[in-house]
Amino acid sequence: MPEEISPTQLGSRPKLGDFDAVIIGAGMAGASLAYELASHMRVLVLERESQPGYHTTGRSAALFSEIYGNDIVRALSRASRAFLEAPGAGFAEHPLLTPRGTLFFAAAGQIEQLHALHGEVAPRSAVVRWFEADELRGRLPALRPEFAQAGLFEPDASDIDVHALHQGYLRGARQQGATLICDAELESASYVRDRWTVQSRAGQCSAALLVNAAGAWADDLAQMAGAAPLDLAPLRRTALVFEDHQAWDSRNWPLAVDIDEQLYFKPDAGRLLASPADETPSPPCDAQPDEFDVAVLLDRLERMTLLRPKRITGRWAGLRTFAPDRTPVAGFDAHAANFFWLAGQGGYGIQTAPALALLSASLILGKPVPDRLAAQGVTAQGLSARRFERVQPAEN
Ligand SMILES: Cc1cc2nc3c(=O)[nH]c(=O)nc-3n(C[C@H](O)[C@H](O)[C@H](O)COP(=O)(O)OP(=O)(O)OC[C@H]3O[C@@H](n4cnc5c(N)ncnc54)[C@H](O)[C@@H]3O)c2cc1C
């Protein structure tokens, strides 16, 4: 963990010092950027909660898939694979990725959609395989035959050890000199004479650069700092872990998702994790599962599969925060000086963290997009905060 200072040690509103960059939020976004920046500049990370992974980072389905999301998200995921496979000595005690596979399944009326996805991803994705009904059902016997007419299999998809990745970033940031302060909610930020003055619950500091890695709160934080919001939308998603009625040997099942993304499920440490893939708009908050979404999930499990939860052992919800075009935002604000956005990662913020952090650090340090990102099709323009600028109508 980065060097931690508790507010009680500091007394009330102490001076925390002068920094080159203050990052707000220590979820996957803030932690990964601190890791990439810390050897180049003095970095302070301020986190509101006492646990840095408390919000969306600690509530994901922990999947790495190169064919999930739009083209830009896929490029970021491909560009993140090398780091996740080999993060470097001492980053984590165990491999961050464990083979899982992803299997999109389709009913008879959805085969065209499956073909369309195949056509989109096949040219750039390492390997995807078409499954006819027999192979699909052999692979996933829990699917009801009418929903399992064809499948698209991505064998190289993996489970991510999210905790190890997050902790590896935080530990590595500290080893390079970054400071993390928890229980340090940002209260105000003002930019005067080329520097940010930042007030938090843990104390006051100044910095040349303010980074917005506040997840679901990113628009609120921008407004607090005098920047315009980007219309980011936090959308609630629910997940359950359960023991099934039937003793399936599910160890080698891939993550299964229907082509309309109404349901997904995968093995989870001897049990099954499932989600109705809900996207309910929500204000930024400590999201909790809603009984209605749980009922929808149980209904979809019954309609599409032979799974019958016997005992629910865990349930949670988290906010996936999307920009209007469902592409992450990594770049300087169009108007607010030295205000950098790393937000809107939607449902891909774990698997794309290595590439987004590297790109963001390069932009902040004034360097070109690294070759290994550019080689996968990642561009600064595609992720820029300035892409939302509205063209002003010409005056007569
Ligand atoms: C059910 C579910 C399944 C998912 N599955 C996957 C998946 O399989 N693969 C994948 O890649 N992604 C997945 N995601 C998405 C992924 O979890 C997110 O994209 C990622 O965690 C976002 O990280 P973050 O750091 O931006 O947000 P967060 O983890 O929410 O971190 C933001 C932090 O900012 C802090 N903060 C906010 N305001 C302030 C303030 N004023 N002062 C100080 N601190 C502040 C918050 O306390 C919070 O800790 C899933 C998400 C959900 C909910």
The ligand as an SDF file (V2000), in Angstrom:
LIG
                    3D

 53 58  0  0  0  0  0  0  0  0999 V2000
  -21.3930   -5.7400  -11.3710 C   0  0  0  0  0  0  0  0  0  0  0  0
  -20.2000   -5.1770  -12.0940 C   0  0  0  0  0  0  0  0  0  0  0  0
  -19.4500   -5.9890  -12.9250 C   0  0  0  0  0  0  0  0  0  0  0  0
  -18.3050   -5.4980  -13.5650 C   0  0  0  0  0  0  0  0  0  0  0  0
  -17.5310   -6.3540  -14.2820 N   0  0  0  0  0  0  0  0  0  0  0  0
  -16.3790   -5.9220  -14.8390 C   0  0  0  0  0  0  0  0  0  0  0  0
  -15.5340   -6.8370  -15.5170 C   0  0  0  0  0  0  0  0  0  0  0  0
  -15.8050   -8.0450  -15.5730 O   0  0  0  0  0  0  0  0  0  0  0  0
  -14.3790   -6.3630  -16.0940 N   0  0  0  0  0  0  0  0  0  0  0  0
  -14.0600   -5.0190  -16.0200 C   0  0  0  0  0  0  0  0  0  0  0  0
  -13.0120   -4.6370  -16.5690 O   0  0  0  0  0  0  0  0  0  0  0  0
  -14.8350   -4.1380  -15.3580 N   0  0  0  0  0  0  0  0  0  0  0  0
  -15.9880   -4.5550  -14.7680 C   0  0  0  0  0  0  0  0  0  0  0  0
  -16.7890   -3.6660  -14.1010 N   0  0  0  0  0  0  0  0  0  0  0  0
  -16.4460   -2.2300  -14.1530 C   0  0  0  0  0  0  0  0  0  0  0  0
  -15.2840   -1.8580  -13.2360 C   0  0  0  0  0  0  0  0  0  0  0  0
  -15.5020   -2.3880  -11.9510 O   0  0  0  0  0  0  0  0  0  0  0  0
  -15.1840   -0.3080  -13.2020 C   0  0  0  0  0  0  0  0  0  0  0  0
  -15.0370    0.2070  -14.5220 O   0  0  0  0  0  0  0  0  0  0  0  0
  -13.9680    0.1620  -12.3870 C   0  0  0  0  0  0  0  0  0  0  0  0
  -13.9370   -0.4350  -11.1210 O   0  0  0  0  0  0  0  0  0  0  0  0
  -13.9980    1.6810  -12.2280 C   0  0  0  0  0  0  0  0  0  0  0  0
  -12.9180    2.0630  -11.3960 O   0  0  0  0  0  0  0  0  0  0  0  0
  -12.8230    3.5350  -10.8270 P   0  0  0  0  0  0  0  0  0  0  0  0
  -11.5430    3.6420  -10.0980 O   0  0  0  0  0  0  0  0  0  0  0  0
  -13.1020    4.4960  -11.9180 O   0  0  0  0  0  0  0  0  0  0  0  0
  -14.0950    3.6620   -9.8380 O   0  0  0  0  0  0  0  0  0  0  0  0
  -14.2270    3.3410   -8.2710 P   0  0  0  0  0  0  0  0  0  0  0  0
  -13.6750    2.0100   -7.9270 O   0  0  0  0  0  0  0  0  0  0  0  0
  -15.6490    3.5840   -7.9180 O   0  0  0  0  0  0  0  0  0  0  0  0
  -13.2880    4.4170   -7.5990 O   0  0  0  0  0  0  0  0  0  0  0  0
  -13.6070    5.7900   -7.5210 C   0  0  0  0  0  0  0  0  0  0  0  0
  -13.1920    6.2660   -6.1440 C   0  0  0  0  0  0  0  0  0  0  0  0
  -13.3230    7.6820   -6.0650 O   0  0  0  0  0  0  0  0  0  0  0  0
  -13.6270    7.9810   -4.7320 C   0  0  0  0  0  0  0  0  0  0  0  0
  -14.2030    9.3300   -4.6610 N   0  0  0  0  0  0  0  0  0  0  0  0
  -15.3110    9.8080   -5.2690 C   0  0  0  0  0  0  0  0  0  0  0  0
  -15.5230   11.0950   -4.9450 N   0  0  0  0  0  0  0  0  0  0  0  0
  -14.5250   11.4510   -4.1110 C   0  0  0  0  0  0  0  0  0  0  0  0
  -14.1840   12.6540   -3.4310 C   0  0  0  0  0  0  0  0  0  0  0  0
  -14.9600   13.7740   -3.5120 N   0  0  0  0  0  0  0  0  0  0  0  0
  -13.0850   12.6890   -2.6630 N   0  0  0  0  0  0  0  0  0  0  0  0
  -12.2850   11.5860   -2.5420 C   0  0  0  0  0  0  0  0  0  0  0  0
  -12.5670   10.4140   -3.1740 N   0  0  0  0  0  0  0  0  0  0  0  0
  -13.6650   10.3510   -3.9410 C   0  0  0  0  0  0  0  0  0  0  0  0
  -14.6370    6.9160   -4.3520 C   0  0  0  0  0  0  0  0  0  0  0  0
  -14.7360    6.7570   -2.9450 O   0  0  0  0  0  0  0  0  0  0  0  0
  -14.0750    5.6860   -5.0480 C   0  0  0  0  0  0  0  0  0  0  0  0
  -13.2830    4.8750   -4.1960 O   0  0  0  0  0  0  0  0  0  0  0  0
  -17.9260   -4.1290  -13.4150 C   0  0  0  0  0  0  0  0  0  0  0  0
  -18.6870   -3.2980  -12.5820 C   0  0  0  0  0  0  0  0  0  0  0  0
  -19.7960   -3.8120  -11.9160 C   0  0  0  0  0  0  0  0  0  0  0  0
  -20.5640   -2.9100  -10.9830 C   0  0  0  0  0  0  0  0  0  0  0  0
  1  2  1  0
  2  3  1  0
  2 52  2  0
  3  4  2  0
  4  5  1  0
  4 50  1  0
  5  6  2  0
  6  7  1  0
  6 13  1  0
  7  8  2  0
  7  9  1  0
  9 10  1  0
 10 11  2  0
 10 12  1  0
 12 13  2  0
 13 14  1  0
 14 15  1  0
 14 50  1  0
 15 16  1  0
 16 17  1  0
 16 18  1  0
 18 19  1  0
 18 20  1  0
 20 21  1  0
 20 22  1  0
 22 23  1  0
 23 24  1  0
 24 25  2  0
 24 26  1  0
 24 27  1  0
 27 28  1  0
 28 29  2  0
 28 30  1  0
 28 31  1  0
 31 32  1  0
 32 33  1  0
 33 34  1  0
 33 48  1  0
 34 35  1  0
 35 36  1  0
 35 46  1  0
 36 37  1  0
 36 45  1  0
 37 38  2  0
 38 39  1  0
 39 40  1  0
 39 45  2  0
 40 41  1  0
 40 42  2  0
 42 43  1  0
 43 44  2  0
 44 45  1  0
 46 47  1  0
 46 48  1  0
 48 49  1  0
 50 51  2  0
 51 52  1  0
 52 53  1  0
M  END
$$$$
